[in-house]
Amino acid sequence: MSLPESPAARHEAAAGEFSRLAAHTPDWSALSPVDGWTARDVVDHLVSWFPGFLAAGGVELPFGPPVADDPVAAWRHHAGAVQAILDERGDETFTHPRVGTHSLADTVDRFYTADVVMHSWDLARAGGQEARIDEDFAGRLLEGMRPMEQLLRESGQYGPAVPVPDDAPVVDRLMAFVGRDPGWRPPA
């Protein structure tokens, strides 16, 4: 999947890939590469953390169906609500108490679209699928996170880096950086 240059189009492409993976996830209780998470938990994470993040800056997302009842419907509703905000309000200034002031579109792009892309890999692995992650985007994410490695590790949101060869594919290097084993497959 090649991600477009505008934040709104980039989110639409990333959310579309996640939707494709969700629609083909055969078992929502299957383990994911995130320690202690199932495929359902991957969706729940994306649907549950971002509304609070936006609300801290005064932007409300409408709630949809519970992930526990229908992960695909919950994801589609959430992704559609985020896309609507980007399409309708992306140029607005957004101030978050912890990350400062940016355009709403740039904030979504930096803090959320990247998360969708990385968790697409998790959902794909949980469901025995392959995620279509743009290599250029993965490389930009990796290079953007490297200077903040200590801060990211201290946040507790990333596990210890998994060693991979320097010439490993960039998506493998990105996932290893955030603490995933690129060779991870669900247990048989």
N, C-alpha and C positions, 0 to 999 in steps of 0.2 A: 504494500500500500504506500503510495507516495503522498505525503501530506502537503497541502497547499500552503501558500505563504501568509494569507490573512488569518488572524486568530479565529474568526467565526468559521471560516471554511476548514481550518485545521481541526477545530472541535467537531464539526460535522463529519469529517472523514474518520477521526478517531472514534467517535461515538458510533458511527456506522459499522466500523470493524468490530467494536465491542458488541453491538447488537447482533451482528452475524454470528459471532462466537456464542453469545447467549442463546440464540435461537437453536443452535445445534449442540448445546450442552446436554448430554444424555442422562446425567445423574447429578443432581444438585447437592447431594451429600458426599460426593467424591472429594477426596483430599486435594488440596491445592499446594503449590510450592511454598506458600506462606505458612510457616509453622503454626499448627493449630486451626487453620482456616479450611473450610470447604469451599466448593465452587459458589454456593449461596452466600457465604461470608464475603467473598470478593465483591459480589454485586452489592451486598449490604454496606460494605465499607464505602464504596463510591457514592451510593445513594444517601448515606447518613451523615458523613462528615462535612460535605460541601455546603448544604443549606445553612449550617451553623456558622461556617466561615463567612459566607455572604451576609448573613444576618448581622454579624459583628460590624459590617460596614453599611448596614441599612438597606440591604437588598433581600427581599423575601422570595423564596422559591415555593411554589405550591406543592403540597404533599400529594402523593399518588398512592397507588395500592401498596400494601405491605410486601416487602421482599419475601417474608415467610410464606405468604399465600401464592405469589406468582412473581418469581424473580425477573422473568422476561418483561412482563407488563410494568413492574416497578421500575426497571431500568429504562424502558422506552419512555415512560412518562417523565422520569427525571431528566433524561438526555434531551427530550423535547423542550422541557422547561428551561434548561440551561441554554439550549440553542436559541430559543425565543428571546431570552435576555440579551444574548450576544447580537442577534439580528436587530433588535429594537433599541437597545440601550448601550451597545458596546463602546460608543464614543464617550459616554459619561465618565466623569471623574469618580473614582472609587477610593475611599480611604479606609484601610483596615488598621485597627490599633496595633497590630504586630508587624505588618509588612509594609506600611506606609501608603502613599498615594500614587496611583497609576490609573490608566484608563481601565474601565471595567473589563474590556476585551483583553488587555494585556495581563490583568490579574488572573482571569480565568485561564488564559493560555499558560502562564507560568506555573500556577499552582494546581490547576485541575486537569487540563488537557494532557499534560505530561503524565499525571497519575493514571489517567484512563489508558494511555498507551502502555505504560508499564504493567498495569493490572490486566490488560488484554493478554499479555504473555501468561500471567498466572491462570486466567480463566481458560485459555487455550490448553495449557498443560493439564489442568484438572479434567478437562473434557476430552483429552486425547486428540486435540486439534493442533494446527499450526497457526500462530498469529502472524498476520501480515503487518510487520512493523517496518516503516521506512528507515533504511539504514542511515541516511543523512540526518534525519531527525534524531535517531538514537545516538548518533555521534555528537550532535549538538547538546543533547541532554547530558551525556556523559562528560563532555568537556565543561559544561556549565556547573556540574555538581562537584567535580574534582577539587576546585579551590575551596569548597565549603565542606569537605569531607569530615573534618572533625566535628563541626556543628551538626551535620546530618547524623553522624553516629551517636553523638551525645543526646540527640532528640529522642532516641529510642525507636524511631520510625524505620530505621534501616538496620539490618543485621550486619555482622562482620562481613567484609568483602570475601568473596570466594576466589581463590587463585585460579587464573586461567592464563594461557599463553598470551603474550603480547600481540601475536598475530591471529588470535581467535576472532571470529566474526564480531562486528561491532555490537550487535544485539546481545550476543553472549557476554561481551565485556560489560555492557550496561547492566544486564541482569546480575552478573557476578558482583559488580560494584555495589548494587543495592542489597546484596546478601542472598541472592538466589543461585542455586547450582544449575548452570545451563544444561546439564545432563539429566536434570530431575524428570522423572516420569512417575505417574501415579502407581502405587503398589498394585500388584496383580491380585 
